[in-house]
Amino acid sequence: MGKGLIVAAVIAVLGGCMTAKGGFCAVSSPLRLSAKSIETLSDREARVLLAHNRKGEKLCGWRP
């Protein structure tokens, strides 16, 4: 399974508004990558990760 597909799967699982355990803020956390991982991200992967983290900033008060 490619890294992009793994990232997309994680985002899809964590991205739901409500789950049996609670809302987005209860089940999600900021996605943080190492410098080496950042260097190898595709543009699409970077957009998906950024969208996830921005959603958390807006809904949950996450700080960079």
PDB file of N, CA, C and O in Angstrom:
ATOM      1  N   MET A   1       0.856  -1.166   0.000  1.00  0.00           N
ATOM      2  CA  MET A   1       0.000   0.000   0.000  1.00  0.00           C
ATOM      3  C   MET A   1       0.903   1.230   0.000  1.00  0.00           C
ATOM      4  O   MET A   1       1.813   1.319   0.824  1.00  0.00           O
ATOM      5  N   GLY A   2       0.672   2.174  -0.901  1.00  0.00           N
ATOM      6  CA  GLY A   2       1.493   3.372  -0.984  1.00  0.00           C
ATOM      7  C   GLY A   2       1.252   4.328   0.157  1.00  0.00           C
ATOM      8  O   GLY A   2       0.197   4.310   0.793  1.00  0.00           O
ATOM      9  N   LYS A   3       2.254   5.174   0.413  1.00  0.00           N
ATOM     10  CA  LYS A   3       2.153   6.136   1.512  1.00  0.00           C
ATOM     11  C   LYS A   3       0.954   7.059   1.335  1.00  0.00           C
ATOM     12  O   LYS A   3       0.276   7.387   2.308  1.00  0.00           O
ATOM     13  N   GLY A   4       0.691   7.474   0.114  1.00  0.00           N
ATOM     14  CA  GLY A   4      -0.433   8.365  -0.144  1.00  0.00           C
ATOM     15  C   GLY A   4      -1.761   7.716   0.192  1.00  0.00           C
ATOM     16  O   GLY A   4      -2.657   8.359   0.740  1.00  0.00           O
ATOM     17  N   LEU A   5      -1.884   6.448  -0.136  1.00  0.00           N
ATOM     18  CA  LEU A   5      -3.118   5.730   0.166  1.00  0.00           C
ATOM     19  C   LEU A   5      -3.289   5.559   1.663  1.00  0.00           C
ATOM     20  O   LEU A   5      -4.407   5.640   2.172  1.00  0.00           O
ATOM     21  N   ILE A   6      -2.204   5.325   2.371  1.00  0.00           N
ATOM     22  CA  ILE A   6      -2.261   5.198   3.830  1.00  0.00           C
ATOM     23  C   ILE A   6      -2.701   6.516   4.455  1.00  0.00           C
ATOM     24  O   ILE A   6      -3.574   6.538   5.322  1.00  0.00           O
ATOM     25  N   VAL A   7      -2.091   7.618   4.009  1.00  0.00           N
ATOM     26  CA  VAL A   7      -2.459   8.938   4.538  1.00  0.00           C
ATOM     27  C   VAL A   7      -3.925   9.223   4.264  1.00  0.00           C
ATOM     28  O   VAL A   7      -4.638   9.703   5.145  1.00  0.00           O
ATOM     29  N   ALA A   8      -4.382   8.935   3.055  1.00  0.00           N
ATOM     30  CA  ALA A   8      -5.775   9.178   2.698  1.00  0.00           C
ATOM     31  C   ALA A   8      -6.718   8.338   3.555  1.00  0.00           C
ATOM     32  O   ALA A   8      -7.774   8.816   3.966  1.00  0.00           O
ATOM     33  N   ALA A   9      -6.344   7.098   3.823  1.00  0.00           N
ATOM     34  CA  ALA A   9      -7.178   6.221   4.649  1.00  0.00           C
ATOM     35  C   ALA A   9      -7.260   6.745   6.082  1.00  0.00           C
ATOM     36  O   ALA A   9      -8.332   6.735   6.687  1.00  0.00           O
ATOM     37  N   VAL A  10      -6.134   7.201   6.623  1.00  0.00           N
ATOM     38  CA  VAL A  10      -6.132   7.744   7.983  1.00  0.00           C
ATOM     39  C   VAL A  10      -7.007   8.982   8.051  1.00  0.00           C
ATOM     40  O   VAL A  10      -7.797   9.129   8.984  1.00  0.00           O
ATOM     41  N   ILE A  11      -6.881   9.864   7.088  1.00  0.00           N
ATOM     42  CA  ILE A  11      -7.685  11.088   7.066  1.00  0.00           C
ATOM     43  C   ILE A  11      -9.171  10.745   6.953  1.00  0.00           C
ATOM     44  O   ILE A  11     -10.004  11.360   7.621  1.00  0.00           O
ATOM     45  N   ALA A  12      -9.501   9.771   6.116  1.00  0.00           N
ATOM     46  CA  ALA A  12     -10.901   9.395   5.947  1.00  0.00           C
ATOM     47  C   ALA A  12     -11.487   8.852   7.244  1.00  0.00           C
ATOM     48  O   ALA A  12     -12.630   9.151   7.588  1.00  0.00           O
ATOM     49  N   VAL A  13     -10.710   8.063   7.953  1.00  0.00           N
ATOM     50  CA  VAL A  13     -11.190   7.495   9.215  1.00  0.00           C
ATOM     51  C   VAL A  13     -11.336   8.586  10.266  1.00  0.00           C
ATOM     52  O   VAL A  13     -12.326   8.612  10.997  1.00  0.00           O
ATOM     53  N   LEU A  14     -10.368   9.479  10.350  1.00  0.00           N
ATOM     54  CA  LEU A  14     -10.395  10.512  11.373  1.00  0.00           C
ATOM     55  C   LEU A  14     -11.275  11.701  11.011  1.00  0.00           C
ATOM     56  O   LEU A  14     -11.623  12.498  11.882  1.00  0.00           O
ATOM     57  N   GLY A  15     -11.636  11.830   9.752  1.00  0.00           N
ATOM     58  CA  GLY A  15     -12.315  13.027   9.277  1.00  0.00           C
ATOM     59  C   GLY A  15     -13.808  13.091   9.504  1.00  0.00           C
ATOM     60  O   GLY A  15     -14.409  14.137   9.259  1.00  0.00           O
ATOM     61  N   GLY A  16     -14.431  12.021   9.961  1.00  0.00           N
ATOM     62  CA  GLY A  16     -15.873  12.031  10.174  1.00  0.00           C
ATOM     63  C   GLY A  16     -16.272  13.027  11.252  1.00  0.00           C
ATOM     64  O   GLY A  16     -15.523  13.246  12.204  1.00  0.00           O
ATOM     65  N   CYS A  17     -17.436  13.627  11.111  1.00  0.00           N
ATOM     66  CA  CYS A  17     -17.903  14.605  12.101  1.00  0.00           C
ATOM     67  C   CYS A  17     -18.312  13.941  13.403  1.00  0.00           C
ATOM     68  O   CYS A  17     -18.017  14.461  14.480  1.00  0.00           O
ATOM     69  N   MET A  18     -18.978  12.814  13.325  1.00  0.00           N
ATOM     70  CA  MET A  18     -19.418  12.121  14.538  1.00  0.00           C
ATOM     71  C   MET A  18     -19.116  10.633  14.403  1.00  0.00           C
ATOM     72  O   MET A  18     -19.273  10.045  13.333  1.00  0.00           O
ATOM     73  N   THR A  19     -18.685  10.046  15.497  1.00  0.00           N
ATOM     74  CA  THR A  19     -18.452   8.613  15.551  1.00  0.00           C
ATOM     75  C   THR A  19     -19.128   8.084  16.806  1.00  0.00           C
ATOM     76  O   THR A  19     -19.714   8.848  17.574  1.00  0.00           O
ATOM     77  N   ALA A  20     -19.045   6.800  17.007  1.00  0.00           N
ATOM     78  CA  ALA A  20     -19.621   6.207  18.211  1.00  0.00           C
ATOM     79  C   ALA A  20     -18.933   6.724  19.476  1.00  0.00           C
ATOM     80  O   ALA A  20     -19.536   6.730  20.549  1.00  0.00           O
ATOM     81  N   LYS A  21     -17.671   7.158  19.357  1.00  0.00           N
ATOM     82  CA  LYS A  21     -16.908   7.615  20.514  1.00  0.00           C
ATOM     83  C   LYS A  21     -16.964   9.123  20.706  1.00  0.00           C
ATOM     84  O   LYS A  21     -16.542   9.610  21.755  1.00  0.00           O
ATOM     85  N   GLY A  22     -17.460   9.874  19.748  1.00  0.00           N
ATOM     86  CA  GLY A  22     -17.522  11.315  19.895  1.00  0.00           C
ATOM     87  C   GLY A  22     -17.255  12.032  18.588  1.00  0.00           C
ATOM     88  O   GLY A  22     -17.154  11.411  17.530  1.00  0.00           O
ATOM     89  N   GLY A  23     -17.143  13.336  18.672  1.00  0.00           N
ATOM     90  CA  GLY A  23     -16.928  14.159  17.501  1.00  0.00           C
ATOM     91  C   GLY A  23     -15.476  14.185  17.058  1.00  0.00           C
ATOM     92  O   GLY A  23     -14.617  13.514  17.630  1.00  0.00           O
ATOM     93  N   PHE A  24     -15.229  14.967  16.035  1.00  0.00           N
ATOM     94  CA  PHE A  24     -13.903  15.078  15.425  1.00  0.00           C
ATOM     95  C   PHE A  24     -12.835  15.380  16.468  1.00  0.00           C
ATOM     96  O   PHE A  24     -11.782  14.742  16.476  1.00  0.00           O
ATOM     97  N   CYS A  25     -13.090  16.334  17.339  1.00  0.00           N
ATOM     98  CA  CYS A  25     -12.082  16.745  18.325  1.00  0.00           C
ATOM     99  C   CYS A  25     -11.777  15.652  19.345  1.00  0.00           C
ATOM    100  O   CYS A  25     -10.673  15.601  19.888  1.00  0.00           O
ATOM    101  N   ALA A  26     -12.740  14.784  19.607  1.00  0.00           N
ATOM    102  CA  ALA A  26     -12.541  13.720  20.585  1.00  0.00           C
ATOM    103  C   ALA A  26     -11.699  12.572  20.030  1.00  0.00           C
ATOM    104  O   ALA A  26     -11.039  11.862  20.789  1.00  0.00           O
ATOM    105  N   VAL A  27     -11.720  12.392  18.725  1.00  0.00           N
ATOM    106  CA  VAL A  27     -11.037  11.226  18.141  1.00  0.00           C
ATOM    107  C   VAL A  27      -9.862  11.586  17.235  1.00  0.00           C
ATOM    108  O   VAL A  27      -9.177  10.694  16.735  1.00  0.00           O
ATOM    109  N   SER A  28      -9.621  12.868  17.017  1.00  0.00           N
ATOM    110  CA  SER A  28      -8.561  13.290  16.099  1.00  0.00           C
ATOM    111  C   SER A  28      -7.476  14.053  16.839  1.00  0.00           C
ATOM    112  O   SER A  28      -7.675  14.546  17.949  1.00  0.00           O
ATOM    113  N   SER A  29      -6.333  14.134  16.195  1.00  0.00           N
ATOM    114  CA  SER A  29      -5.227  14.934  16.714  1.00  0.00           C
ATOM    115  C   SER A  29      -4.458  15.486  15.522  1.00  0.00           C
ATOM    116  O   SER A  29      -4.580  14.972  14.411  1.00  0.00           O
ATOM    117  N   PRO A  30      -3.662  16.537  15.750  1.00  0.00           N
ATOM    118  CA  PRO A  30      -2.889  17.104  14.649  1.00  0.00           C
ATOM    119  C   PRO A  30      -1.950  16.057  14.046  1.00  0.00           C
ATOM    120  O   PRO A  30      -1.396  15.218  14.756  1.00  0.00           O
ATOM    121  N   LEU A  31      -1.787  16.125  12.738  1.00  0.00           N
ATOM    122  CA  LEU A  31      -0.852  15.247  12.045  1.00  0.00           C
ATOM    123  C   LEU A  31       0.474  15.984  11.923  1.00  0.00           C
ATOM    124  O   LEU A  31       0.551  17.041  11.296  1.00  0.00           O
ATOM    125  N   ARG A  32       1.502  15.430  12.518  1.00  0.00           N
ATOM    126  CA  ARG A  32       2.829  16.044  12.507  1.00  0.00           C
ATOM    127  C   ARG A  32       3.802  15.075  11.859  1.00  0.00           C
ATOM    128  O   ARG A  32       3.811  13.882  12.165  1.00  0.00           O
ATOM    129  N   LEU A  33       4.610  15.596  10.972  1.00  0.00           N
ATOM    130  CA  LEU A  33       5.547  14.769  10.218  1.00  0.00           C
ATOM    131  C   LEU A  33       6.985  15.168  10.506  1.00  0.00           C
ATOM    132  O   LEU A  33       7.266  16.297  10.910  1.00  0.00           O
ATOM    133  N   SER A  34       7.878  14.233  10.293  1.00  0.00           N
ATOM    134  CA  SER A  34       9.302  14.538  10.411  1.00  0.00           C
ATOM    135  C   SER A  34       9.729  15.346   9.186  1.00  0.00           C
ATOM    136  O   SER A  34       9.034  15.359   8.170  1.00  0.00           O
ATOM    137  N   ALA A  35      10.862  16.012   9.289  1.00  0.00           N
ATOM    138  CA  ALA A  35      11.377  16.802   8.164  1.00  0.00           C
ATOM    139  C   ALA A  35      11.604  15.912   6.941  1.00  0.00           C
ATOM    140  O   ALA A  35      11.353  16.330   5.811  1.00  0.00           O
ATOM    141  N   LYS A  36      12.071  14.702   7.164  1.00  0.00           N
ATOM    142  CA  LYS A  36      12.314  13.787   6.048  1.00  0.00           C
ATOM    143  C   LYS A  36      11.006  13.411   5.360  1.00  0.00           C
ATOM    144  O   LYS A  36      10.951  13.346   4.132  1.00  0.00           O
ATOM    145  N   SER A  37       9.958  13.164   6.133  1.00  0.00           N
ATOM    146  CA  SER A  37       8.658  12.832   5.550  1.00  0.00           C
ATOM    147  C   SER A  37       8.100  13.997   4.743  1.00  0.00           C
ATOM    148  O   SER A  37       7.521  13.800   3.675  1.00  0.00           O
ATOM    149  N   ILE A  38       8.274  15.199   5.252  1.00  0.00           N
ATOM    150  CA  ILE A  38       7.770  16.391   4.564  1.00  0.00           C
ATOM    151  C   ILE A  38       8.423  16.540   3.195  1.00  0.00           C
ATOM    152  O   ILE A  38       7.766  16.928   2.230  1.00  0.00           O
ATOM    153  N   GLU A  39       9.711  16.232   3.111  1.00  0.00           N
ATOM    154  CA  GLU A  39      10.440  16.356   1.839  1.00  0.00           C
ATOM    155  C   GLU A  39       9.880  15.433   0.767  1.00  0.00           C
ATOM    156  O   GLU A  39       9.988  15.737  -0.421  1.00  0.00           O
ATOM    157  N   THR A  40       9.285  14.313   1.161  1.00  0.00           N
ATOM    158  CA  THR A  40       8.825  13.332   0.177  1.00  0.00           C
ATOM    159  C   THR A  40       7.326  13.398  -0.096  1.00  0.00           C
ATOM    160  O   THR A  40       6.817  12.605  -0.888  1.00  0.00           O
ATOM    161  N   LEU A  41       6.609  14.319   0.537  1.00  0.00           N
ATOM    162  CA  LEU A  41       5.170  14.441   0.312  1.00  0.00           C
ATOM    163  C   LEU A  41       4.856  14.921  -1.094  1.00  0.00           C
ATOM    164  O   LEU A  41       5.546  15.780  -1.643  1.00  0.00           O
ATOM    165  N   SER A  42       3.814  14.358  -1.662  1.00  0.00           N
ATOM    166  CA  SER A  42       3.311  14.890  -2.927  1.00  0.00           C
ATOM    167  C   SER A  42       2.478  16.129  -2.620  1.00  0.00           C
ATOM    168  O   SER A  42       2.122  16.370  -1.467  1.00  0.00           O
ATOM    169  N   ASP A  43       2.170  16.905  -3.638  1.00  0.00           N
ATOM    170  CA  ASP A  43       1.322  18.088  -3.440  1.00  0.00           C
ATOM    171  C   ASP A  43      -0.043  17.686  -2.896  1.00  0.00           C
ATOM    172  O   ASP A  43      -0.587  18.363  -2.024  1.00  0.00           O
ATOM    173  N   ARG A  44      -0.594  16.599  -3.400  1.00  0.00           N
ATOM    174  CA  ARG A  44      -1.913  16.133  -2.946  1.00  0.00           C
ATOM    175  C   ARG A  44      -1.857  15.737  -1.479  1.00  0.00           C
ATOM    176  O   ARG A  44      -2.734  16.124  -0.706  1.00  0.00           O
ATOM    177  N   GLU A  45      -0.853  14.982  -1.080  1.00  0.00           N
ATOM    178  CA  GLU A  45      -0.719  14.571   0.318  1.00  0.00           C
ATOM    179  C   GLU A  45      -0.584  15.785   1.237  1.00  0.00           C
ATOM    180  O   GLU A  45      -1.175  15.822   2.316  1.00  0.00           O
ATOM    181  N   ALA A  46       0.186  16.764   0.807  1.00  0.00           N
ATOM    182  CA  ALA A  46       0.369  17.971   1.608  1.00  0.00           C
ATOM    183  C   ALA A  46      -0.957  18.708   1.778  1.00  0.00           C
ATOM    184  O   ALA A  46      -1.251  19.203   2.866  1.00  0.00           O
ATOM    185  N   ARG A  47      -1.766  18.789   0.711  1.00  0.00           N
ATOM    186  CA  ARG A  47      -3.067  19.458   0.797  1.00  0.00           C
ATOM    187  C   ARG A  47      -3.998  18.720   1.756  1.00  0.00           C
ATOM    188  O   ARG A  47      -4.710  19.356   2.533  1.00  0.00           O
ATOM    189  N   VAL A  48      -4.004  17.389   1.713  1.00  0.00           N
ATOM    190  CA  VAL A  48      -4.867  16.595   2.591  1.00  0.00           C
ATOM    191  C   VAL A  48      -4.461  16.790   4.051  1.00  0.00           C
ATOM    192  O   VAL A  48      -5.317  17.006   4.909  1.00  0.00           O
ATOM    193  N   LEU A  49      -3.170  16.715   4.335  1.00  0.00           N
ATOM    194  CA  LEU A  49      -2.694  16.897   5.707  1.00  0.00           C
ATOM    195  C   LEU A  49      -2.976  18.304   6.211  1.00  0.00           C
ATOM    196  O   LEU A  49      -3.401  18.484   7.352  1.00  0.00           O
ATOM    197  N   LEU A  50      -2.744  19.294   5.373  1.00  0.00           N
ATOM    198  CA  LEU A  50      -3.002  20.674   5.760  1.00  0.00           C
ATOM    199  C   LEU A  50      -4.483  20.901   6.030  1.00  0.00           C
ATOM    200  O   LEU A  50      -4.840  21.584   6.989  1.00  0.00           O
ATOM    201  N   ALA A  51      -5.351  20.333   5.187  1.00  0.00           N
ATOM    202  CA  ALA A  51      -6.791  20.476   5.393  1.00  0.00           C
ATOM    203  C   ALA A  51      -7.211  19.861   6.732  1.00  0.00           C
ATOM    204  O   ALA A  51      -8.027  20.438   7.451  1.00  0.00           O
ATOM    205  N   HIS A  52      -6.665  18.710   7.061  1.00  0.00           N
ATOM    206  CA  HIS A  52      -6.968  18.057   8.335  1.00  0.00           C
ATOM    207  C   HIS A  52      -6.552  18.946   9.503  1.00  0.00           C
ATOM    208  O   HIS A  52      -7.332  19.167  10.429  1.00  0.00           O
ATOM    209  N   ASN A  53      -5.337  19.448   9.459  1.00  0.00           N
ATOM    210  CA  ASN A  53      -4.838  20.272  10.559  1.00  0.00           C
ATOM    211  C   ASN A  53      -5.573  21.605  10.658  1.00  0.00           C
ATOM    212  O   ASN A  53      -5.791  22.106  11.761  1.00  0.00           O
ATOM    213  N   ARG A  54      -5.955  22.180   9.533  1.00  0.00           N
ATOM    214  CA  ARG A  54      -6.732  23.429   9.575  1.00  0.00           C
ATOM    215  C   ARG A  54      -8.124  23.202  10.142  1.00  0.00           C
ATOM    216  O   ARG A  54      -8.648  24.050  10.864  1.00  0.00           O
ATOM    217  N   LYS A  55      -8.727  22.058   9.818  1.00  0.00           N
ATOM    218  CA  LYS A  55     -10.031  21.718  10.390  1.00  0.00           C
ATOM    219  C   LYS A  55      -9.913  21.628  11.912  1.00  0.00           C
ATOM    220  O   LYS A  55     -10.775  22.125  12.637  1.00  0.00           O
ATOM    221  N   GLY A  56      -8.851  20.998  12.386  1.00  0.00           N
ATOM    222  CA  GLY A  56      -8.628  20.890  13.825  1.00  0.00           C
ATOM    223  C   GLY A  56      -8.388  22.242  14.473  1.00  0.00           C
ATOM    224  O   GLY A  56      -8.849  22.481  15.589  1.00  0.00           O
ATOM    225  N   GLU A  57      -7.672  23.133  13.793  1.00  0.00           N
ATOM    226  CA  GLU A  57      -7.458  24.478  14.328  1.00  0.00           C
ATOM    227  C   GLU A  57      -8.796  25.187  14.500  1.00  0.00           C
ATOM    228  O   GLU A  57      -9.047  25.816  15.529  1.00  0.00           O
ATOM    229  N   LYS A  58      -9.650  25.081  13.489  1.00  0.00           N
ATOM    230  CA  LYS A  58     -10.933  25.778  13.502  1.00  0.00           C
ATOM    231  C   LYS A  58     -11.905  25.178  14.514  1.00  0.00           C
ATOM    232  O   LYS A  58     -12.532  25.910  15.280  1.00  0.00           O
ATOM    233  N   LEU A  59     -12.033  23.848  14.522  1.00  0.00           N
ATOM    234  CA  LEU A  59     -13.034  23.190  15.362  1.00  0.00           C
ATOM    235  C   LEU A  59     -12.565  22.896  16.777  1.00  0.00           C
ATOM    236  O   LEU A  59     -13.365  22.906  17.713  1.00  0.00           O
ATOM    237  N   CYS A  60     -11.268  22.634  16.938  1.00  0.00           N
ATOM    238  CA  CYS A  60     -10.772  22.125  18.223  1.00  0.00           C
ATOM    239  C   CYS A  60      -9.782  23.054  18.922  1.00  0.00           C
ATOM    240  O   CYS A  60      -9.391  22.807  20.063  1.00  0.00           O
ATOM    241  N   GLY A  61      -9.378  24.126  18.233  1.00  0.00           N
ATOM    242  CA  GLY A  61      -8.420  25.047  18.834  1.00  0.00           C
ATOM    243  C   GLY A  61      -6.986  24.572  18.825  1.00  0.00           C
ATOM    244  O   GLY A  61      -6.171  25.046  19.617  1.00  0.00           O
ATOM    245  N   TRP A  62      -6.657  23.621  17.923  1.00  0.00           N
ATOM    246  CA  TRP A  62      -5.276  23.149  17.815  1.00  0.00           C
ATOM    247  C   TRP A  62      -4.373  24.316  17.464  1.00  0.00           C
ATOM    248  O   TRP A  62      -4.783  25.229  16.747  1.00  0.00           O
ATOM    249  N   ARG A  63      -3.173  24.293  17.954  1.00  0.00           N
ATOM    250  CA  ARG A  63      -2.153  25.308  17.640  1.00  0.00           C
ATOM    251  C   ARG A  63      -1.022  24.650  16.864  1.00  0.00           C
ATOM    252  O   ARG A  63      -0.664  23.504  17.135  1.00  0.00           O
ATOM    253  N   PRO A  64      -0.459  25.369  15.902  1.00  0.00           N
ATOM    254  CA  PRO A  64       0.654  24.799  15.110  1.00  0.00           C
ATOM    255  C   PRO A  64       1.851  24.458  15.964  1.00  0.00           C
ATOM    256  O   PRO A  64       2.859  23.974  15.450  1.00  0.00           O
TER     257      PRO A  64
END
